[in-house]
Amino acid sequence: MTDHEQDHPVVVSVSRDTDHHFSKPVVDEVVLVAGWGIEGDAHAGTTAQHRSRVARDPSQPNLRQVHLLHTELFDEVADAGYAVAPGQMGENVSTRGIDLLRLPTDTLLHLGDDACVRVTGLRNPCQQINDFEPGLLRAVLGRADDGSVERKGGVMAVVVTGGVVRPGDRIRVEVPAGPPEPLQPV
């Protein structure tokens, strides 16, 4: 990408998997369906689809329909000796040029021409990250200046408006009105 192309946030890669695997295969495009998630992805649905959440309460709403991860994290963990590529950390949408972790709750991300997701919270990195690459969990968890845990594993969202999302699509950020509500793990 040229410097000019990096002036706006973009979709770098898209991934989906019909099964509950940690990593998701990269595909040419994904279709987002309002209120459902990504067509053909194991985590799509109106109620919780992640195994740990289903075990606790299968009727709870699915706040994790779409997982977005900033590719800047790949650069950061590469400095610590880890090689991670799009889709390998289970994300559906890999981004560049947007600080996903600092967005307020309920921020709308317009992906490409039609699709829109609402950010519901932070992904809580789990032991599966170490199963993928030993020690990587420590690299995606940090400590903020105040001593609190920093979760760097991306954000979760629900689909507000459906549409096709492809690599290269622009991302437009719409922050909600009012005082910002920091993201919490979902």
Disulfide bonds with the S-S distance in Angstrom:
none
